[in-house]
Amino acid sequence: MKLTVNKEQIIEGLLKAAAIIPAKAGAQYLRSIWLKAEEGSLSVMSTDANIEFTGRYPAEVATPGLIGVQGRAFVDLVRQLPTGVLHLTLDEASGNLLLEQGRRTYKLPVSGAEWFQNFSAFPAENAVTWSGDFLQDVLDKVAFCISDDDAMDAIACLCMKPRGNGRIDVCGLNGHQFALVSFTHDELAERLPESGMLIQKKYLQDIKKWLGVDEIELNITDKRLYLRSLDGAETLSLPRAAHEYPDYNIFMSKLASEDMHPMTLARKEAIEALGRILIFNTESDRCTYMDLTAGEALLSAQGQDVGSANESLEVTYNGDIKRIAFPTRNLLDVLGHFVSAKIDMMLTGSEGPCGIRGGDDTDYTVIIMPMKVSETTYYSEEDV
């Protein structure tokens, strides 16, 4: 293998490939970034045995070939080199890859092509075009509500499900919070299975790192999700989870019931007040109590060792729920994912799910569970 390539044209792809390599991989195949030189291009490939990344970049190829290099070391070296042309040559005698730039020369051990296992090819038929920045925004709005515990099966996954008439729900659930983004995309809705598609949370960060603001192509098979840049240069694929997702319509329907009591407040003022309340939370008492009247929500917290806090928020409210408590940090996190100046909190009971929406956050709903208030002032989260 012998080729010439510009650092600027491959460094971004190398960084994406290195991000996928598992930190503690025993198999040489998984520790490697694979370099495949073909006429006019250099392909960069990596996998953790589940996610697969392939990037193809322009190169002047004198001798084609396929080798694996120690992924992280190779990327660290290229990253620290100055911009400019890189010469890559496989030294058949020593079995090393020679990397040269000007008067700099480096030798790196390689894995032979016999170690390589073919990656899944992007299925071009019936591929769907989608906005990369829109998908990025959807993931940001949902991922924080997905369980981090892989043992939780379906609720450790993002769910993408068609709802009819081209509508799609994307949602995440962790037992005490739920986030839902709905949008219309006729072609994607047709490609999704009726039962929905589940992607484990641990893969979402890799998708976000790969995504840009440009349009992408997407396709789905029985076992995998494929994403590809519109020019076909980069492909990312990952496995679909096979769990059955809970019926979230059960608790979404509660937000439309006659027992729902809406409360409207200013988001920025609420975030600032909750930030101060948080100072007075402790490990054993980590919530904000809200005493509600028609025009005011009195926020309070009392920590045994840190003192107490009381804040007043102006609200619009006309309901029967007089007192409710929320985990302060969780509520702060939820409000931080909205952009609306005014927020509607849909209260269904002192221990029932509370929906949160904003006028400028189109088709976006987050549900947070209140904390159960007992006479002994012990608080525990209730599952959705």
C-alpha positions as CSV (number, residue, x, y, z in Angstrom):
1,M,0.0,0.0,0.0
2,K,1.3,3.4,-1.0
3,L,-0.6,6.7,-1.1
4,T,-0.5,10.4,-0.5
5,V,-3.3,12.3,1.3
6,N,-3.9,15.7,2.9
7,K,-4.2,15.8,6.7
8,E,-7.0,18.3,6.5
9,Q,-9.1,15.9,4.4
10,I,-8.8,12.9,6.7
11,I,-8.4,14.2,10.3
12,E,-12.1,14.7,11.0
13,G,-12.9,11.2,9.8
14,L,-10.0,9.8,11.8
15,L,-11.3,11.4,15.0
16,K,-14.8,10.0,14.3
17,A,-13.3,6.5,13.8
18,A,-11.2,6.8,17.0
19,A,-14.3,7.8,19.0
20,I,-15.8,4.4,18.3
21,I,-12.8,2.3,19.2
22,P,-13.5,0.7,22.7
23,A,-11.2,1.9,25.4
24,K,-10.5,-1.6,26.6
25,A,-10.6,-3.9,23.6
26,G,-8.8,-7.2,23.7
27,A,-9.2,-8.1,20.1
28,Q,-6.7,-6.6,17.7
29,Y,-9.4,-6.2,15.1
30,L,-11.3,-3.8,17.5
31,R,-8.3,-1.8,18.5
32,S,-7.5,-1.0,14.9
33,I,-8.5,1.7,12.5
34,W,-8.5,0.1,9.1
35,L,-7.1,1.9,6.1
36,K,-8.1,0.8,2.7
37,A,-6.4,2.4,-0.3
38,E,-8.3,2.2,-3.6
39,E,-8.1,4.2,-6.8
40,G,-8.5,7.8,-5.9
41,S,-9.5,7.3,-2.3
42,L,-8.6,6.2,1.2
43,S,-11.3,4.6,3.3
44,V,-11.0,4.9,7.1
45,M,-13.0,2.2,9.1
46,S,-13.5,1.3,12.8
47,T,-15.9,-0.7,14.9
48,D,-16.6,-1.8,18.5
49,A,-18.3,-4.9,17.2
50,N,-21.7,-3.1,17.2
51,I,-21.2,0.4,15.7
52,E,-19.5,0.6,12.4
53,F,-18.0,3.7,10.8
54,T,-16.7,4.1,7.3
55,G,-15.3,7.3,5.8
56,R,-13.9,7.6,2.2
57,Y,-11.6,10.6,1.4
58,P,-9.7,11.7,-1.7
59,A,-6.1,10.4,-2.0
60,E,-3.5,9.8,-4.6
61,V,-3.0,6.0,-4.5
62,A,0.1,4.5,-6.1
63,T,-0.4,1.0,-4.6
64,P,-3.8,-0.2,-3.3
65,G,-4.0,-2.2,-0.1
66,L,-5.7,-2.8,3.3
67,I,-4.1,-2.6,6.7
68,G,-5.0,-2.0,10.3
69,V,-3.1,0.5,12.5
70,Q,-3.2,1.0,16.2
71,G,-6.2,3.3,16.2
72,R,-5.7,5.8,19.0
73,A,-1.9,6.1,18.6
74,F,-2.3,6.7,14.8
75,V,-5.0,9.3,15.2
76,D,-3.0,11.1,18.0
77,L,0.0,11.3,15.8
78,V,-1.8,12.6,12.7
79,R,-3.8,15.1,14.9
80,Q,-0.5,16.6,16.2
81,L,1.2,16.9,12.9
82,P,1.1,20.2,11.0
83,T,-1.4,20.7,8.2
84,G,-0.1,19.4,4.8
85,V,0.6,16.3,2.8
86,L,1.1,12.9,4.4
87,H,2.8,10.0,2.7
88,L,1.7,6.5,3.8
89,T,3.7,3.5,2.7
90,L,3.5,-0.2,3.8
91,D,7.1,-1.5,4.2
92,E,6.8,-5.1,3.1
93,A,10.2,-6.0,4.6
94,S,9.5,-4.8,8.1
95,G,5.7,-5.1,8.1
96,N,5.4,-1.5,9.4
97,L,3.5,1.5,8.0
98,L,5.8,4.4,7.2
99,L,4.2,7.8,7.7
100,E,6.2,10.7,6.3
101,Q,5.7,14.4,6.3
102,G,8.6,16.5,5.1
103,R,11.6,15.5,7.2
104,R,9.5,13.6,9.7
105,T,9.3,9.8,9.5
106,Y,7.3,7.5,11.8
107,K,7.0,3.7,11.8
108,L,3.8,2.0,13.1
109,P,3.0,-1.7,13.4
110,V,0.1,-2.9,11.4
111,S,-2.5,-5.7,11.3
112,G,-2.7,-7.6,8.1
113,A,-5.8,-7.8,5.9
114,E,-6.5,-11.4,7.2
115,W,-7.7,-9.8,10.4
116,F,-10.3,-7.6,8.7
117,Q,-14.0,-8.4,8.8
118,N,-16.3,-6.8,6.2
119,F,-18.5,-4.0,7.4
120,S,-22.2,-3.7,6.6
121,A,-22.9,-1.9,3.4
122,F,-25.4,1.0,3.3
123,P,-28.7,-0.3,1.7
124,A,-29.3,2.4,-0.9
125,E,-32.8,1.2,-2.0
126,N,-35.6,3.2,-0.4
127,A,-33.2,5.4,1.6
128,V,-34.7,8.5,3.2
129,T,-33.2,12.0,3.2
130,W,-33.4,13.8,6.6
131,S,-31.9,17.0,8.1
132,G,-28.9,16.3,10.3
133,D,-29.4,19.3,12.5
134,F,-33.0,18.4,13.1
135,L,-32.1,14.9,14.1
136,Q,-29.5,16.4,16.4
137,D,-32.1,18.6,18.0
138,V,-34.5,15.7,18.5
139,L,-31.8,13.6,20.2
140,D,-30.9,16.5,22.6
141,K,-34.6,16.9,23.6
142,V,-35.1,13.2,24.3
143,A,-31.9,11.5,25.3
144,F,-31.7,13.0,28.8
145,C,-34.9,11.2,29.8
146,I,-33.6,7.7,28.7
147,S,-32.4,5.3,31.4
148,D,-28.6,4.9,31.6
149,D,-29.0,1.3,32.9
150,D,-28.7,-1.2,30.1
151,A,-30.4,-3.8,32.3
152,M,-33.6,-1.8,32.0
153,D,-34.0,-3.1,28.5
154,A,-36.6,-1.0,26.5
155,I,-36.4,2.1,28.7
156,A,-32.6,2.2,28.1
157,C,-33.5,2.9,24.5
158,L,-34.8,5.7,22.3
159,C,-38.0,4.8,20.6
160,M,-39.0,6.1,17.1
161,K,-42.5,5.1,16.2
162,P,-44.9,6.0,13.3
163,R,-48.3,7.4,14.5
164,G,-50.2,7.6,11.2
165,N,-50.6,10.3,8.5
166,G,-46.8,10.7,8.3
167,R,-46.5,11.6,12.0
168,I,-43.6,10.2,14.0
169,D,-43.0,10.0,17.8
170,V,-39.5,10.0,19.2
171,C,-39.4,9.4,22.9
172,G,-37.3,8.4,25.9
173,L,-38.4,7.1,29.3
174,N,-36.4,6.4,32.5
175,G,-39.1,5.5,35.1
176,H,-39.6,9.0,36.5
177,Q,-39.3,11.2,33.4
178,F,-40.6,11.0,29.9
179,A,-39.8,13.1,26.8
180,L,-41.7,13.1,23.5
181,V,-41.0,14.9,20.2
182,S,-43.5,14.6,17.4
183,F,-43.0,15.6,13.8
184,T,-44.1,14.8,10.2
185,H,-41.9,13.0,7.7
186,D,-43.9,10.9,5.3
187,E,-41.0,8.8,3.8
188,L,-39.4,8.0,7.1
189,A,-42.8,7.1,8.6
190,E,-43.3,4.6,5.8
191,R,-39.8,3.0,6.5
192,L,-40.3,2.6,10.2
193,P,-41.8,-0.7,11.5
194,E,-45.3,-0.3,13.0
195,S,-44.0,-1.4,16.4
196,G,-41.3,1.3,16.2
197,M,-37.5,1.2,16.2
198,L,-35.5,1.1,19.4
199,I,-31.9,2.3,19.7
200,Q,-29.9,1.9,22.9
201,K,-28.9,5.1,24.6
202,K,-25.2,4.2,24.7
203,Y,-25.1,4.6,20.9
204,L,-26.8,8.0,20.8
205,Q,-23.7,10.0,21.7
206,D,-21.9,8.3,18.8
207,I,-24.7,9.4,16.4
208,K,-24.5,13.0,17.8
209,K,-20.7,13.2,17.3
210,W,-21.1,12.0,13.7
211,L,-24.0,14.3,12.8
212,G,-23.5,17.7,11.3
213,V,-25.9,20.3,10.0
214,D,-26.1,18.9,6.5
215,E,-28.7,16.6,5.2
216,I,-28.1,12.8,5.6
217,E,-29.5,9.6,4.2
218,L,-31.1,7.1,6.5
219,N,-32.2,3.5,6.1
220,I,-33.4,0.7,8.3
221,T,-33.1,-3.1,8.1
222,D,-34.5,-5.8,10.4
223,K,-31.4,-5.5,12.6
224,R,-29.6,-2.2,11.9
225,L,-30.0,1.5,11.5
226,Y,-27.8,3.1,8.8
227,L,-26.9,6.8,8.5
228,R,-24.9,8.2,5.5
229,S,-23.7,11.6,4.5
230,L,-25.5,12.9,1.4
231,D,-22.4,12.7,-0.7
232,G,-21.9,9.0,0.3
233,A,-18.5,9.7,1.9
234,E,-19.3,8.6,5.5
235,T,-21.5,5.9,6.8
236,L,-22.4,5.0,10.4
237,S,-24.5,1.9,11.3
238,L,-25.6,0.5,14.6
239,P,-27.8,-2.3,15.9
240,R,-31.5,-2.0,16.6
241,A,-32.7,-3.3,20.0
242,A,-35.3,-6.0,20.1
243,H,-37.3,-5.0,23.2
244,E,-41.0,-4.1,23.5
245,Y,-41.5,-0.4,24.4
246,P,-44.0,0.5,27.1
247,D,-47.3,2.1,25.9
248,Y,-46.6,5.7,26.7
249,N,-50.1,6.7,25.6
250,I,-51.4,5.6,29.1
251,F,-49.7,8.5,30.9
252,M,-49.9,10.9,28.0
253,S,-53.7,10.6,28.1
254,K,-53.7,11.8,31.7
255,L,-52.5,15.2,30.5
256,A,-55.8,15.6,28.5
257,S,-58.1,14.4,31.3
258,E,-60.6,16.6,33.2
259,D,-58.5,16.2,36.3
260,M,-55.5,18.1,34.7
261,H,-54.8,21.5,36.3
262,P,-52.6,23.8,34.1
263,M,-50.2,26.2,35.7
264,T,-48.3,28.8,33.6
265,L,-45.0,30.4,34.8
266,A,-42.0,32.3,33.4
267,R,-39.3,29.7,32.5
268,K,-36.2,32.0,33.1
269,E,-37.5,33.1,36.5
270,A,-38.3,29.5,37.5
271,I,-34.8,28.3,36.5
272,E,-33.1,31.1,38.5
273,A,-35.3,30.4,41.6
274,L,-34.7,26.6,41.4
275,G,-31.0,27.2,41.0
276,R,-31.0,29.0,44.4
277,I,-33.3,26.4,46.0
278,L,-30.9,23.7,44.9
279,I,-28.2,25.1,47.3
280,F,-30.5,24.1,50.2
281,N,-31.1,20.5,49.0
282,T,-29.4,17.6,50.7
283,E,-28.9,14.0,49.9
284,S,-31.9,13.0,52.0
285,D,-34.1,15.9,50.9
286,R,-33.5,16.9,47.3
287,C,-36.8,18.4,46.3
288,T,-38.5,21.7,45.9
289,Y,-41.9,22.1,47.5
290,M,-44.5,24.2,45.8
291,D,-47.5,25.7,47.7
292,L,-49.9,26.8,45.1
293,T,-52.5,29.6,45.0
294,A,-54.2,31.3,42.1
295,G,-51.4,33.8,41.4
296,E,-48.4,32.4,43.3
297,A,-46.2,29.4,43.7
298,L,-44.3,29.5,46.9
299,L,-41.1,27.5,46.5
300,S,-39.3,26.2,49.5
301,A,-36.6,23.8,50.7
302,Q,-35.1,23.0,54.0
303,G,-31.8,21.1,54.5
304,Q,-30.9,19.9,58.0
305,D,-27.4,21.3,57.8
306,V,-27.6,24.1,55.2
307,G,-30.6,26.1,56.3
308,S,-33.9,26.9,54.4
309,A,-35.0,28.8,51.4
310,N,-38.3,30.4,50.3
311,E,-39.0,31.9,46.9
312,S,-42.2,33.3,45.3
313,L,-43.0,32.8,41.6
314,E,-45.9,34.6,39.9
315,V,-48.0,32.0,38.2
316,T,-51.4,31.6,36.5
317,Y,-53.2,28.8,38.2
318,N,-56.7,27.7,39.1
319,G,-56.6,24.2,40.4
320,D,-57.3,21.9,43.3
321,I,-53.7,20.8,44.0
322,K,-52.4,22.9,46.8
323,R,-49.0,21.3,47.5
324,I,-46.7,19.4,45.2
325,A,-42.9,18.6,45.3
326,F,-40.4,17.9,42.5
327,P,-36.8,16.8,42.5
328,T,-35.0,20.1,42.1
329,R,-32.2,19.1,39.8
330,N,-34.5,17.0,37.6
331,L,-36.9,19.9,37.1
332,L,-34.0,22.3,36.3
333,D,-32.8,19.8,33.7
334,V,-36.2,19.6,32.1
335,L,-36.8,23.3,31.9
336,G,-33.3,23.7,30.4
337,H,-34.4,21.8,27.4
338,F,-37.1,24.3,26.5
339,V,-36.7,27.7,24.8
340,S,-40.2,29.1,25.4
341,A,-40.4,32.2,27.7
342,K,-43.6,30.8,29.3
343,I,-44.0,27.2,30.4
344,D,-47.2,25.3,31.0
345,M,-47.1,22.7,33.8
346,M,-50.0,20.3,33.5
347,L,-50.6,18.9,37.0
348,T,-52.7,15.7,37.3
349,G,-52.3,15.2,41.1
350,S,-49.8,15.7,43.9
351,E,-48.4,12.2,43.0
352,G,-49.6,12.1,39.3
353,P,-47.5,12.8,36.2
354,C,-46.9,16.4,35.4
355,G,-46.6,17.4,31.7
356,I,-44.5,20.4,30.6
357,R,-44.9,22.2,27.4
358,G,-44.0,25.6,25.9
359,G,-45.6,27.7,23.1
360,D,-42.3,28.0,21.2
361,D,-41.4,24.3,21.6
362,T,-43.5,22.8,18.9
363,D,-44.8,19.3,19.5
364,Y,-42.5,18.8,22.5
365,T,-43.7,17.4,25.8
366,V,-41.8,16.3,28.9
367,I,-43.4,14.5,31.8
368,I,-41.8,14.5,35.3
369,M,-43.1,12.7,38.3
370,P,-43.6,14.6,41.6
371,M,-42.0,13.4,44.8
372,K,-44.3,11.6,47.3
373,V,-44.7,13.7,50.4
374,S,-45.3,11.7,53.6
375,E,-46.0,12.9,57.1
376,T,-42.4,12.0,58.1
377,T,-41.1,14.3,55.3
378,Y,-39.6,11.3,53.5
379,Y,-39.7,11.6,49.7
380,S,-39.4,8.9,47.1
381,E,-39.8,8.9,43.3
382,E,-42.9,7.2,41.9
383,D,-42.5,5.3,38.6
384,V,-44.4,6.6,35.6
